[in-house]
Every structure is written in C-alpha cells, then in structure tokens.
Amino acid sequence: MFFELIGNVAETELIAQGKSIRELPRLVKLYGKARWKKMKGNCDIRFKSGSVVKAELHWYEAHGVGRKEIKIKRLLD
C-alpha cells in the first residue's frame, strides 16, 4: 500500500452487501466465503512522501476477515 491510515475511519457507510457486490465471486475465491460488505468512509491518510490529506476510501470487509482492498476514491479538502 502506498499510503497509511491515520486515526479511525469516520462517516462509514454501507454501499453494498451480499449478492449486490459485483466482485463477490472474486472475493470469495481470494479470501473465503463470508458475509461481504462494500463500505466507504473518510479518513486522514499519509502518503510515502510524508504529505497528509483527507480522503474518501472504499473497501471490502467481512467478519473474521477484516478490511481488504482499501482504495482512495477521491481527495477531500
């Protein structure tokens, strides 16, 4: 990962869960069968260059598996 999360993710929101996740077959193949959810939230992140910005993040998570494939969707002011 080329960035690091600083603090907790705030304003988390459920985007999709279960069969409404387009990537569900791939997630099950890679990480195992679980109750998958696609989530989004805001968090401060630090890039490897040292700069700190607030960003909107998207990720997949499941109980017992944790957060996987955290992506930066956009940088916030």
Order of alpha helices (4+ residues) and beta strands (2+ residues): beta-alpha-beta-beta-beta
